[in-house]
């Protein structure tokens, strides 16, 4: 197992995902790919890209997510692991599966938090979509 993709969403579960990935990476001398899927830019009607305040807010969010991802990667690297952070915009489940293929990941590590039946009926479950579509094993770390 040479490549482990860790799907990071900055929830309270993120540290547990990283710990599980580090355990496996230590045993198999694997590279850890910290991947955060940022929501895609909103589509606006017409040719205009939207009001400036929306673009500014979106840019600020992406900068914060990028900084946080870099901090996780630096902490993991200081422990002696080979780690690469990636921030990608896209539809979450599809993009995780696509990146796993591009990175030749041997395993996907991700969390499963219970959002309730109504939420999952309306919006679906990212981890279930990834499990159904992934071509490699998926390690699901349960939420609290």
PyMOL commands that place a pseudoatom at each C-alpha (Angstrom):
pseudoatom trace, name=CA, resn=UNK, resi=1, chain=A, elem=C, hetatm=0, pos=[0.000, 0.000, 0.000]
pseudoatom trace, name=CA, resn=UNK, resi=2, chain=A, elem=C, hetatm=0, pos=[1.868, 3.031, -1.300]
pseudoatom trace, name=CA, resn=UNK, resi=3, chain=A, elem=C, hetatm=0, pos=[-0.775, 5.793, -1.433]
pseudoatom trace, name=CA, resn=UNK, resi=4, chain=A, elem=C, hetatm=0, pos=[-3.433, 6.603, 1.154]
pseudoatom trace, name=CA, resn=UNK, resi=5, chain=A, elem=C, hetatm=0, pos=[-6.006, 9.270, 0.320]
pseudoatom trace, name=CA, resn=UNK, resi=6, chain=A, elem=C, hetatm=0, pos=[-7.492, 10.918, 3.396]
pseudoatom trace, name=CA, resn=UNK, resi=7, chain=A, elem=C, hetatm=0, pos=[-10.683, 12.875, 2.687]
pseudoatom trace, name=CA, resn=UNK, resi=8, chain=A, elem=C, hetatm=0, pos=[-10.456, 15.863, 5.029]
pseudoatom trace, name=CA, resn=UNK, resi=9, chain=A, elem=C, hetatm=0, pos=[-13.525, 17.987, 5.788]
pseudoatom trace, name=CA, resn=UNK, resi=10, chain=A, elem=C, hetatm=0, pos=[-12.199, 19.899, 8.828]
pseudoatom trace, name=CA, resn=UNK, resi=11, chain=A, elem=C, hetatm=0, pos=[-14.872, 18.416, 11.093]
pseudoatom trace, name=CA, resn=UNK, resi=12, chain=A, elem=C, hetatm=0, pos=[-14.128, 17.160, 14.611]
pseudoatom trace, name=CA, resn=UNK, resi=13, chain=A, elem=C, hetatm=0, pos=[-13.491, 13.766, 12.994]
pseudoatom trace, name=CA, resn=UNK, resi=14, chain=A, elem=C, hetatm=0, pos=[-10.489, 14.981, 10.959]
pseudoatom trace, name=CA, resn=UNK, resi=15, chain=A, elem=C, hetatm=0, pos=[-7.845, 14.253, 13.639]
pseudoatom trace, name=CA, resn=UNK, resi=16, chain=A, elem=C, hetatm=0, pos=[-9.134, 10.658, 13.950]
pseudoatom trace, name=CA, resn=UNK, resi=17, chain=A, elem=C, hetatm=0, pos=[-8.915, 10.179, 10.179]
pseudoatom trace, name=CA, resn=UNK, resi=18, chain=A, elem=C, hetatm=0, pos=[-5.344, 11.425, 10.174]
pseudoatom trace, name=CA, resn=UNK, resi=19, chain=A, elem=C, hetatm=0, pos=[-4.385, 9.156, 13.086]
pseudoatom trace, name=CA, resn=UNK, resi=20, chain=A, elem=C, hetatm=0, pos=[-5.783, 6.097, 11.286]
pseudoatom trace, name=CA, resn=UNK, resi=21, chain=A, elem=C, hetatm=0, pos=[-3.926, 7.051, 8.110]
pseudoatom trace, name=CA, resn=UNK, resi=22, chain=A, elem=C, hetatm=0, pos=[-0.666, 7.534, 10.028]
pseudoatom trace, name=CA, resn=UNK, resi=23, chain=A, elem=C, hetatm=0, pos=[-0.977, 4.085, 11.628]
pseudoatom trace, name=CA, resn=UNK, resi=24, chain=A, elem=C, hetatm=0, pos=[-1.321, 2.492, 8.206]
pseudoatom trace, name=CA, resn=UNK, resi=25, chain=A, elem=C, hetatm=0, pos=[1.331, 4.682, 6.587]
pseudoatom trace, name=CA, resn=UNK, resi=26, chain=A, elem=C, hetatm=0, pos=[3.814, 3.725, 9.304]
pseudoatom trace, name=CA, resn=UNK, resi=27, chain=A, elem=C, hetatm=0, pos=[3.207, 0.011, 8.718]
pseudoatom trace, name=CA, resn=UNK, resi=28, chain=A, elem=C, hetatm=0, pos=[3.364, 0.156, 4.928]
pseudoatom trace, name=CA, resn=UNK, resi=29, chain=A, elem=C, hetatm=0, pos=[5.681, 3.140, 4.357]
pseudoatom trace, name=CA, resn=UNK, resi=30, chain=A, elem=C, hetatm=0, pos=[2.868, 4.855, 2.485]
pseudoatom trace, name=CA, resn=UNK, resi=31, chain=A, elem=C, hetatm=0, pos=[2.451, 8.387, 1.252]
pseudoatom trace, name=CA, resn=UNK, resi=32, chain=A, elem=C, hetatm=0, pos=[-0.500, 10.258, 2.765]
pseudoatom trace, name=CA, resn=UNK, resi=33, chain=A, elem=C, hetatm=0, pos=[-2.552, 12.449, 0.449]
pseudoatom trace, name=CA, resn=UNK, resi=34, chain=A, elem=C, hetatm=0, pos=[-4.643, 14.904, 2.466]
pseudoatom trace, name=CA, resn=UNK, resi=35, chain=A, elem=C, hetatm=0, pos=[-7.456, 15.832, 0.111]
pseudoatom trace, name=CA, resn=UNK, resi=36, chain=A, elem=C, hetatm=0, pos=[-10.059, 18.463, 0.868]
pseudoatom trace, name=CA, resn=UNK, resi=37, chain=A, elem=C, hetatm=0, pos=[-12.888, 18.890, -1.608]
pseudoatom trace, name=CA, resn=UNK, resi=38, chain=A, elem=C, hetatm=0, pos=[-14.060, 22.484, -1.548]
pseudoatom trace, name=CA, resn=UNK, resi=39, chain=A, elem=C, hetatm=0, pos=[-17.522, 23.194, -2.793]
pseudoatom trace, name=CA, resn=UNK, resi=40, chain=A, elem=C, hetatm=0, pos=[-17.576, 24.324, -6.401]
pseudoatom trace, name=CA, resn=UNK, resi=41, chain=A, elem=C, hetatm=0, pos=[-18.026, 27.982, -7.256]
pseudoatom trace, name=CA, resn=UNK, resi=42, chain=A, elem=C, hetatm=0, pos=[-21.700, 28.873, -7.498]
pseudoatom trace, name=CA, resn=UNK, resi=43, chain=A, elem=C, hetatm=0, pos=[-23.060, 29.239, -10.975]
pseudoatom trace, name=CA, resn=UNK, resi=44, chain=A, elem=C, hetatm=0, pos=[-24.506, 32.614, -11.824]
pseudoatom trace, name=CA, resn=UNK, resi=45, chain=A, elem=C, hetatm=0, pos=[-27.017, 33.404, -14.508]
pseudoatom trace, name=CA, resn=UNK, resi=46, chain=A, elem=C, hetatm=0, pos=[-25.594, 35.123, -17.571]
pseudoatom trace, name=CA, resn=UNK, resi=47, chain=A, elem=C, hetatm=0, pos=[-21.991, 36.025, -18.220]
pseudoatom trace, name=CA, resn=UNK, resi=48, chain=A, elem=C, hetatm=0, pos=[-21.313, 37.902, -14.986]
pseudoatom trace, name=CA, resn=UNK, resi=49, chain=A, elem=C, hetatm=0, pos=[-19.346, 36.023, -12.328]
pseudoatom trace, name=CA, resn=UNK, resi=50, chain=A, elem=C, hetatm=0, pos=[-21.423, 37.487, -9.522]
pseudoatom trace, name=CA, resn=UNK, resi=51, chain=A, elem=C, hetatm=0, pos=[-21.214, 40.350, -7.081]
pseudoatom trace, name=CA, resn=UNK, resi=52, chain=A, elem=C, hetatm=0, pos=[-17.791, 41.245, -5.705]
pseudoatom trace, name=CA, resn=UNK, resi=53, chain=A, elem=C, hetatm=0, pos=[-18.789, 40.472, -2.102]
pseudoatom trace, name=CA, resn=UNK, resi=54, chain=A, elem=C, hetatm=0, pos=[-19.594, 36.877, -3.081]
pseudoatom trace, name=CA, resn=UNK, resi=55, chain=A, elem=C, hetatm=0, pos=[-16.271, 36.460, -4.878]
pseudoatom trace, name=CA, resn=UNK, resi=56, chain=A, elem=C, hetatm=0, pos=[-14.438, 37.976, -1.897]
pseudoatom trace, name=CA, resn=UNK, resi=57, chain=A, elem=C, hetatm=0, pos=[-16.234, 35.697, 0.560]
pseudoatom trace, name=CA, resn=UNK, resi=58, chain=A, elem=C, hetatm=0, pos=[-15.503, 32.613, -1.561]
pseudoatom trace, name=CA, resn=UNK, resi=59, chain=A, elem=C, hetatm=0, pos=[-11.839, 33.573, -1.913]
pseudoatom trace, name=CA, resn=UNK, resi=60, chain=A, elem=C, hetatm=0, pos=[-11.553, 34.050, 1.847]
pseudoatom trace, name=CA, resn=UNK, resi=61, chain=A, elem=C, hetatm=0, pos=[-13.094, 30.625, 2.496]
pseudoatom trace, name=CA, resn=UNK, resi=62, chain=A, elem=C, hetatm=0, pos=[-10.712, 28.936, 0.063]
pseudoatom trace, name=CA, resn=UNK, resi=63, chain=A, elem=C, hetatm=0, pos=[-7.683, 30.700, 1.608]
pseudoatom trace, name=CA, resn=UNK, resi=64, chain=A, elem=C, hetatm=0, pos=[-8.735, 29.532, 5.080]
pseudoatom trace, name=CA, resn=UNK, resi=65, chain=A, elem=C, hetatm=0, pos=[-9.273, 25.942, 3.920]
pseudoatom trace, name=CA, resn=UNK, resi=66, chain=A, elem=C, hetatm=0, pos=[-5.918, 25.962, 2.113]
pseudoatom trace, name=CA, resn=UNK, resi=67, chain=A, elem=C, hetatm=0, pos=[-4.119, 27.303, 5.207]
pseudoatom trace, name=CA, resn=UNK, resi=68, chain=A, elem=C, hetatm=0, pos=[-5.771, 24.714, 7.482]
pseudoatom trace, name=CA, resn=UNK, resi=69, chain=A, elem=C, hetatm=0, pos=[-4.889, 21.879, 5.107]
pseudoatom trace, name=CA, resn=UNK, resi=70, chain=A, elem=C, hetatm=0, pos=[-1.269, 23.069, 4.950]
pseudoatom trace, name=CA, resn=UNK, resi=71, chain=A, elem=C, hetatm=0, pos=[-1.093, 23.129, 8.751]
pseudoatom trace, name=CA, resn=UNK, resi=72, chain=A, elem=C, hetatm=0, pos=[-2.308, 19.542, 9.005]
pseudoatom trace, name=CA, resn=UNK, resi=73, chain=A, elem=C, hetatm=0, pos=[0.230, 18.481, 6.382]
pseudoatom trace, name=CA, resn=UNK, resi=74, chain=A, elem=C, hetatm=0, pos=[3.107, 20.266, 8.122]
pseudoatom trace, name=CA, resn=UNK, resi=75, chain=A, elem=C, hetatm=0, pos=[2.273, 18.602, 11.442]
pseudoatom trace, name=CA, resn=UNK, resi=76, chain=A, elem=C, hetatm=0, pos=[2.180, 15.164, 9.796]
pseudoatom trace, name=CA, resn=UNK, resi=77, chain=A, elem=C, hetatm=0, pos=[5.431, 15.843, 7.935]
pseudoatom trace, name=CA, resn=UNK, resi=78, chain=A, elem=C, hetatm=0, pos=[7.146, 16.833, 11.197]
pseudoatom trace, name=CA, resn=UNK, resi=79, chain=A, elem=C, hetatm=0, pos=[6.354, 13.347, 12.459]
pseudoatom trace, name=CA, resn=UNK, resi=80, chain=A, elem=C, hetatm=0, pos=[8.366, 11.901, 9.562]
pseudoatom trace, name=CA, resn=UNK, resi=81, chain=A, elem=C, hetatm=0, pos=[5.585, 10.991, 7.143]
pseudoatom trace, name=CA, resn=UNK, resi=82, chain=A, elem=C, hetatm=0, pos=[5.530, 11.645, 3.408]
pseudoatom trace, name=CA, resn=UNK, resi=83, chain=A, elem=C, hetatm=0, pos=[2.444, 13.820, 2.988]
pseudoatom trace, name=CA, resn=UNK, resi=84, chain=A, elem=C, hetatm=0, pos=[0.943, 15.943, 0.235]
pseudoatom trace, name=CA, resn=UNK, resi=85, chain=A, elem=C, hetatm=0, pos=[-2.043, 18.278, 0.750]
pseudoatom trace, name=CA, resn=UNK, resi=86, chain=A, elem=C, hetatm=0, pos=[-4.508, 18.902, -2.082]
pseudoatom trace, name=CA, resn=UNK, resi=87, chain=A, elem=C, hetatm=0, pos=[-7.442, 21.303, -2.156]
pseudoatom trace, name=CA, resn=UNK, resi=88, chain=A, elem=C, hetatm=0, pos=[-9.751, 20.646, -5.084]
pseudoatom trace, name=CA, resn=UNK, resi=89, chain=A, elem=C, hetatm=0, pos=[-13.108, 22.130, -5.978]
pseudoatom trace, name=CA, resn=UNK, resi=90, chain=A, elem=C, hetatm=0, pos=[-15.862, 19.798, -7.086]
pseudoatom trace, name=CA, resn=UNK, resi=91, chain=A, elem=C, hetatm=0, pos=[-18.746, 17.563, -6.155]
pseudoatom trace, name=CA, resn=UNK, resi=92, chain=A, elem=C, hetatm=0, pos=[-17.472, 15.800, -3.044]
pseudoatom trace, name=CA, resn=UNK, resi=93, chain=A, elem=C, hetatm=0, pos=[-18.029, 12.070, -3.597]
pseudoatom trace, name=CA, resn=UNK, resi=94, chain=A, elem=C, hetatm=0, pos=[-17.287, 12.083, -7.331]
pseudoatom trace, name=CA, resn=UNK, resi=95, chain=A, elem=C, hetatm=0, pos=[-14.148, 14.167, -6.855]
pseudoatom trace, name=CA, resn=UNK, resi=96, chain=A, elem=C, hetatm=0, pos=[-12.821, 11.907, -4.079]
pseudoatom trace, name=CA, resn=UNK, resi=97, chain=A, elem=C, hetatm=0, pos=[-13.240, 8.855, -6.317]
pseudoatom trace, name=CA, resn=UNK, resi=98, chain=A, elem=C, hetatm=0, pos=[-11.705, 10.659, -9.295]
pseudoatom trace, name=CA, resn=UNK, resi=99, chain=A, elem=C, hetatm=0, pos=[-8.686, 11.837, -7.279]
pseudoatom trace, name=CA, resn=UNK, resi=100, chain=A, elem=C, hetatm=0, pos=[-8.169, 8.357, -5.847]
pseudoatom trace, name=CA, resn=UNK, resi=101, chain=A, elem=C, hetatm=0, pos=[-7.774, 7.139, -9.416]
pseudoatom trace, name=CA, resn=UNK, resi=102, chain=A, elem=C, hetatm=0, pos=[-5.426, 9.955, -10.428]
pseudoatom trace, name=CA, resn=UNK, resi=103, chain=A, elem=C, hetatm=0, pos=[-3.249, 9.441, -7.351]
pseudoatom trace, name=CA, resn=UNK, resi=104, chain=A, elem=C, hetatm=0, pos=[-3.263, 5.655, -7.734]
pseudoatom trace, name=CA, resn=UNK, resi=105, chain=A, elem=C, hetatm=0, pos=[-4.539, 5.455, -4.167]
pseudoatom trace, name=CA, resn=UNK, resi=106, chain=A, elem=C, hetatm=0, pos=[-4.575, 2.034, -2.578]
pseudoatom trace, name=CA, resn=UNK, resi=107, chain=A, elem=C, hetatm=0, pos=[-6.999, 3.115, 0.147]
pseudoatom trace, name=CA, resn=UNK, resi=108, chain=A, elem=C, hetatm=0, pos=[-9.417, 5.948, 0.870]
pseudoatom trace, name=CA, resn=UNK, resi=109, chain=A, elem=C, hetatm=0, pos=[-9.834, 6.986, 4.507]
pseudoatom trace, name=CA, resn=UNK, resi=110, chain=A, elem=C, hetatm=0, pos=[-12.898, 9.040, 5.334]
pseudoatom trace, name=CA, resn=UNK, resi=111, chain=A, elem=C, hetatm=0, pos=[-15.347, 9.718, 8.104]
pseudoatom trace, name=CA, resn=UNK, resi=112, chain=A, elem=C, hetatm=0, pos=[-19.018, 8.939, 8.582]
pseudoatom trace, name=CA, resn=UNK, resi=113, chain=A, elem=C, hetatm=0, pos=[-20.959, 11.311, 10.774]
pseudoatom trace, name=CA, resn=UNK, resi=114, chain=A, elem=C, hetatm=0, pos=[-24.617, 10.795, 11.515]
pseudoatom trace, name=CA, resn=UNK, resi=115, chain=A, elem=C, hetatm=0, pos=[-26.596, 13.763, 10.209]
pseudoatom trace, name=CA, resn=UNK, resi=116, chain=A, elem=C, hetatm=0, pos=[-29.966, 12.126, 10.732]
pseudoatom trace, name=CA, resn=UNK, resi=117, chain=A, elem=C, hetatm=0, pos=[-32.370, 10.316, 8.436]
pseudoatom trace, name=CA, resn=UNK, resi=118, chain=A, elem=C, hetatm=0, pos=[-34.088, 13.426, 7.052]
pseudoatom trace, name=CA, resn=UNK, resi=119, chain=A, elem=C, hetatm=0, pos=[-30.784, 15.096, 6.144]
pseudoatom trace, name=CA, resn=UNK, resi=120, chain=A, elem=C, hetatm=0, pos=[-29.501, 11.951, 4.428]
pseudoatom trace, name=CA, resn=UNK, resi=121, chain=A, elem=C, hetatm=0, pos=[-32.775, 11.474, 2.510]
pseudoatom trace, name=CA, resn=UNK, resi=122, chain=A, elem=C, hetatm=0, pos=[-32.574, 15.043, 1.219]
pseudoatom trace, name=CA, resn=UNK, resi=123, chain=A, elem=C, hetatm=0, pos=[-28.838, 15.332, 0.583]
pseudoatom trace, name=CA, resn=UNK, resi=124, chain=A, elem=C, hetatm=0, pos=[-27.500, 11.789, 0.566]
pseudoatom trace, name=CA, resn=UNK, resi=125, chain=A, elem=C, hetatm=0, pos=[-24.390, 10.472, 2.238]
pseudoatom trace, name=CA, resn=UNK, resi=126, chain=A, elem=C, hetatm=0, pos=[-20.953, 11.248, 0.821]
pseudoatom trace, name=CA, resn=UNK, resi=127, chain=A, elem=C, hetatm=0, pos=[-19.313, 8.203, 2.357]
pseudoatom trace, name=CA, resn=UNK, resi=128, chain=A, elem=C, hetatm=0, pos=[-21.985, 5.865, 0.961]
pseudoatom trace, name=CA, resn=UNK, resi=129, chain=A, elem=C, hetatm=0, pos=[-21.525, 7.348, -2.520]
pseudoatom trace, name=CA, resn=UNK, resi=130, chain=A, elem=C, hetatm=0, pos=[-17.758, 6.907, -2.278]
pseudoatom trace, name=CA, resn=UNK, resi=131, chain=A, elem=C, hetatm=0, pos=[-18.079, 3.299, -1.087]
pseudoatom trace, name=CA, resn=UNK, resi=132, chain=A, elem=C, hetatm=0, pos=[-20.415, 2.501, -4.011]
pseudoatom trace, name=CA, resn=UNK, resi=133, chain=A, elem=C, hetatm=0, pos=[-18.224, 4.149, -6.670]
pseudoatom trace, name=CA, resn=UNK, resi=134, chain=A, elem=C, hetatm=0, pos=[-14.650, 3.628, -5.453]
pseudoatom trace, name=CA, resn=UNK, resi=135, chain=A, elem=C, hetatm=0, pos=[-12.402, 1.143, -7.195]
pseudoatom trace, name=CA, resn=UNK, resi=136, chain=A, elem=C, hetatm=0, pos=[-10.238, 0.736, -4.081]
pseudoatom trace, name=CA, resn=UNK, resi=137, chain=A, elem=C, hetatm=0, pos=[-11.027, -0.152, -0.450]
pseudoatom trace, name=CA, resn=UNK, resi=138, chain=A, elem=C, hetatm=0, pos=[-12.543, 2.582, 1.707]
pseudoatom trace, name=CA, resn=UNK, resi=139, chain=A, elem=C, hetatm=0, pos=[-11.839, 2.754, 5.431]
pseudoatom trace, name=CA, resn=UNK, resi=140, chain=A, elem=C, hetatm=0, pos=[-14.768, 4.433, 7.178]
pseudoatom trace, name=CA, resn=UNK, resi=141, chain=A, elem=C, hetatm=0, pos=[-13.972, 6.005, 10.537]
pseudoatom trace, name=CA, resn=UNK, resi=142, chain=A, elem=C, hetatm=0, pos=[-17.188, 6.470, 12.520]
pseudoatom trace, name=CA, resn=UNK, resi=143, chain=A, elem=C, hetatm=0, pos=[-18.068, 9.761, 14.178]
pseudoatom trace, name=CA, resn=UNK, resi=144, chain=A, elem=C, hetatm=0, pos=[-18.530, 10.097, 17.910]
for i in range(1, 144): cmd.bond("trace and resi %d" % i, "trace and resi %d" % (i + 1))
show_as sticks, trace
zoom trace
